[in-house]
Amino acid sequence: MSIRSNRFRIRLAMLAAVPAVAASAVVVGTATPALAACGQVGGDFTHMHNVSRVTFTAVKNCSNNDIRVYGRLYDTLNDNRSVRLDIKYGGGTFGNDFVRWGGGYNTSTPFDHNAGDTGAYVELCMFAYNSFGQSSTDCESYYF
């Protein structure tokens, strides 16, 4: 085999590889945003005045974008008020609010809520309330 025919084969192989590499870059480029759009967030969020605390996990389903939020709400202050947790799903429109009331001082309440939504984040808001008044509302947002 001559050197010229080997160079020709090498160049031909390199030219054939270029479209394959370009095609794989396109596939990776289109797959990455879909993976980034779903996921899981969670944590432990305490109200700024220590009236309540929530531990939670929020999971976004990759195939249908449903969001499931589950965890536990704690009433942590002996102030004769109940605590409230509002869960909102955001990213385009709000409207899938979920409310959970606590059971009183030194108690906890589990929750597990599934919402059909295409939100990019969840927002948790807490406050304490009784017939005499309401504490400040404290909110935090968690992004997928």
C-alpha positions in Angstrom: 0.0 0.0 0.0 1.4 3.4 -0.9 1.7 6.4 1.4 -0.6 8.4 -0.8 -3.5 5.8 -0.5 -3.0 5.7 3.3 -3.3 9.5 3.5 -6.4 9.3 1.3 -8.0 6.8 3.7 -7.1 8.8 6.8 -8.6 12.0 5.3 -11.7 10.1 4.3 -12.1 8.6 7.8 -11.6 12.1 9.3 -14.2 13.6 7.0 -16.6 10.8 7.8 -16.2 11.4 11.5 -17.0 15.1 11.4 -20.8 14.7 10.8 -21.0 12.1 13.5 -19.3 14.4 16.0 -21.6 17.3 15.0 -24.7 15.1 15.3 -23.7 14.0 18.8 -23.2 17.6 19.8 -26.7 18.5 18.7 -28.1 15.5 20.7 -26.3 16.6 23.8 -27.2 20.2 23.3 -30.9 19.4 23.1 -30.9 16.8 25.9 -29.3 19.0 28.6 -32.1 21.6 29.0 -34.7 18.9 29.5 -32.6 17.4 32.3 -32.1 20.8 34.0 -35.8 21.5 34.0 -36.6 18.8 36.6 -35.1 17.8 39.8 -35.3 18.0 43.6 -34.9 20.7 46.2 -35.5 20.6 49.9 -34.4 21.7 53.3 -35.3 23.0 56.7 -36.8 26.5 56.8 -37.4 28.3 60.1 -39.7 31.3 60.4 -37.8 34.6 61.1 -39.5 34.9 64.5 -39.2 31.2 65.3 -43.0 30.7 65.4 -42.7 27.7 63.1 -40.4 25.5 61.1 -40.8 23.2 58.1 -38.7 20.4 56.8 -39.6 19.5 53.2 -38.7 17.9 49.9 -40.0 19.1 46.5 -39.6 16.8 43.6 -40.3 17.7 40.0 -41.3 14.8 37.7 -39.2 14.8 34.6 -41.8 13.2 32.3 -44.8 15.4 33.1 -43.5 18.3 35.2 -45.8 17.5 38.2 -44.4 18.8 41.5 -44.8 16.8 44.7 -44.0 18.5 48.0 -43.9 16.6 51.2 -42.5 17.1 54.7 -43.5 18.2 58.2 -44.7 21.5 59.7 -43.7 22.3 63.3 -45.3 24.8 65.7 -42.3 25.8 67.7 -43.4 28.8 69.8 -45.7 28.7 72.9 -47.7 31.8 71.9 -51.3 30.4 71.8 -51.3 30.7 68.0 -51.6 28.1 65.2 -49.1 28.1 62.4 -49.9 28.1 58.7 -47.8 26.9 55.8 -48.6 28.1 52.2 -46.9 26.3 49.4 -47.0 28.0 46.0 -45.7 26.7 42.7 -44.2 29.2 40.4 -42.5 29.7 37.1 -45.3 31.0 34.9 -48.4 31.3 37.0 -49.2 30.8 40.6 -52.5 29.3 41.5 -51.6 25.9 42.9 -51.5 27.0 46.5 -51.6 24.4 49.2 -52.3 25.4 52.8 -51.5 23.3 55.9 -52.3 24.3 59.4 -50.2 23.2 62.4 -51.7 21.5 65.4 -50.5 23.9 68.2 -47.4 24.4 70.2 -44.9 21.6 70.3 -46.7 19.5 67.7 -46.0 18.7 64.1 -48.2 18.0 61.1 -47.1 15.9 58.1 -48.0 16.9 54.5 -47.8 15.4 51.1 -49.1 17.3 48.1 -48.9 16.7 44.4 -49.7 19.4 41.9 -49.8 19.4 38.2 -47.8 22.4 37.2 -44.8 23.4 35.1 -43.2 25.6 37.7 -39.6 26.4 38.0 -39.7 26.8 41.8 -41.7 26.4 44.9 -42.3 29.1 47.5 -43.0 28.3 51.1 -44.6 31.0 53.3 -45.3 30.6 57.1 -47.0 32.6 59.7 -48.7 32.2 63.1 -52.3 33.2 63.7 -55.1 33.4 66.3 -58.2 35.5 66.9 -56.0 38.3 68.3 -53.8 38.6 65.3 -51.2 37.3 62.9 -47.4 37.3 63.0 -45.3 38.5 60.0 -45.3 36.2 57.0 -41.9 34.8 56.1 -41.3 33.2 52.7 -38.5 31.4 50.9 -38.3 30.2 47.3 -36.5 27.1 46.2 -35.5 26.6 42.5 -35.3 23.3 40.7 
